[in-house]
């Protein structure tokens, strides 16, 4: 089976630059998570994004990752999503999960979240407010909040895109759903961009907000 790692071994691997992937639900994540880790709580999103996140290449396979979750059996659906030939890509999982890490005084991070109506109220008053939409370019073109910036998840590790984010930007992340938005938030925070908030409920919540100004840009689809 998978290797259970104590706090010390886990920390050493993390310091060597291994990616920590937190597979717990976004509800759990809201209570805090290991600083620098990436939130991937849905096996489907995991399957779609894991290559980009861990630097997977067909020649070298994965750089190994560390897993954090509530129970070992929770990892099964994720392991099934990995590309073939990558069975060695998990170094191990943290014994006792996040609670053990917290108890041991490990460094913890938090993601601030807001409801759509809070975002809508802030827009007119905050000149540094940037709405960052992490949905696909096609979905963005079909409708998005006025003045939103498109940064699809697939491009969120692009250094050029990241360097365009100003230090005083107040980022509000809009995803397809909370799972994607929290994933985006953890990736950005890992790159030391901490001035951000997740807009809860994703695109669905925005569409059902009467005061939301939604625009279409079908021209983007070409």
N, C-alpha and C positions, 0 to 999 in steps of 0.2 A: 504493500500500500504506500500511501504518501508519507513523507517524513514529517514528523511533528518536531518543530523547532522551539526551543526555549527562548526566552527574551534575549539572552546574550547572543546566541548563535544567529537568531533572526536579525538583531541589530547589526552584527558584523557583516552579514550578507547585504543588508540595506546600505551600509556604509561603502560597500564595494560597488554600489551603483545599481544593484538589482531593483527592478520595478516592483513596488508593493501594490497588489491589486486587492481592493476591498470588495467582497462580493455580497456584503450585507445590504438590506433594503435601504432605500433613501430615508425611510422613517428612522432607522437606526443611525444612519449617517448624520442626521440633523442633530444628534446628541453629541457629535464629535467623532473624529477619526484620526488615524495616525498621520502626522504631518508628512506631506510629500507623497502620500499614497494616492492611487487612482480609483475612483468609484466605478465599478462595472457590475451592477446588480442584476442585469438581465442577460441570460445566456445568449439570446439572439443578438443583442448589441455587442456582447462580448465576442461572438463569432465574427461579427462584421468589423470590429475595430481592433481586435487584439494584435493583428500584424502591425498596424500603424503605431500602436502604443508601445509595443515591446521591441520594435525595430526588427520584425520578422523578415528574413529574406530566404528565398528558396535554397540558396547556396549554403548559408550558415545556419539555417533554421532559426529558432528563437534564442534571444538572450534570455536566460532563465528568469522566472518571476517568483515572487513570494505571495502567498495567499493569506487573506484574513477573512474569517467568517465565523458563524456561530457554532457550526457543527461540521465534522468532516464530510458527512453525507451530502451536505449542501453544495459541495464542490462538484459532485458528479455531473450535473447537467452542463457545467462549464467545460469540464474536461472533454466531454463528448463533442464540443464545438471546435476544438483545436484542429488545425490543418493536419493532414497525415504526416507521419514522420516526425512529429514534434512531441513524442511521448516523454521526452526528458526535459521539457521546458519548465516544469514546476520544481523549484528547488525544495520547497516544503511549505508548510503552513504554520502559522503562529499558534502554539499551544495555549489554550485559554482565551484566544481571540483578543479583541480590542480591550475587554475588561481587564485582562491580565496586564496588558500594556499600560493601561491607565494606572492600575494599582502600583506598577513598578515605577511610575513617574516618567514614563516615556513622553516625548513631545507630541502634543495633540493640536489639531486644528479644527476650526469650525467654519461652516458656510452659512452666511446670512441669507434668509429667503424672505420674499415679499409677495403679497397678493397682487394680482393685476391692478386692482383699483388704487393701491398705493403707488404703483409705477405711474399710472395715468395722472394721479394728482401731482407727482413730482416733476413730470415732464416740463410744464411751463416755467417752473421756478429754478431748475438746476441746469445751468448752461454747460456744465461738464458731463451731463448725462449722455451715455452712449448705450443704445439698445443693440445688443449683439445677438443676432439670430443664427443659431447653429444648425438649423434644418437644411435640407438639401437645397441646392440652387434652384431646382425646379419648383419645389414647394414655396420657396421664398418669392420667386417670380409670380406665382399664382396668388400671392397675397401676403403682406407683411405690415407691421406697424410703420407708420410714416417716419421717415428719417432713420429707420433701422439699418444697421450694417450687416451684410451677409458674411458669416464665417462658418461654412459647413464643417461639421465634425472631422471630415476627412482631411481638412486643411489646417486643423487647429494646432498642429505641431510645426507649421511652416514658419521659420524664423522671420521671414519678411513680414508676414501677417502680424506676428507677435510684436515685432519692433515698432509697428505702426501704432500700437496702443500707448497713449500718453500716460504719464504718471498720475496726472490729476483727473483722468477720465473716471467717471463713476459708471462702471459697467453693470448693465442689467442683462442677464442671460435668458434668452427665450429659446427653448428647445421644442422638439416635437412633443415631448412629455418630460416629466420630472427626471426619469432615469437618464435621459440624454443630457438634460441641462446640468445635473449634478456631475455627470462624467466630464462635461466641458469645464465646469467650474474647478474640479480637482486637477484637470490637466493644466489650466491656466495658473492655478495657485502653485502647482509644482514648478512652474516657470517664474515664480516670484511675482505674479500679478495678483494682488490680494484685495484690491479695491473693487470687489464685485458682489453681486447679489443674484440669486436664482429667482426668476419669476415663476411662482408655483402654478401648476395646472397646465403649463405648456401652451401650445397654440390653441387648443380647444378652449381654454379659459379666456384667452384674448378675444377669440371670435365671439364669445358669449357676453363680453363686456360692452355695453351699449356705447360708452364714451370713447372706446378705442377707435383711433383713426387708422383704418386699414387701406392700404393702396396696393395696386397691382402693377407689375412691371413685366408683362409677357415678353418684352424685348430682350430680357435677360436670358431667355430660354434658347436662343439660337447658338 
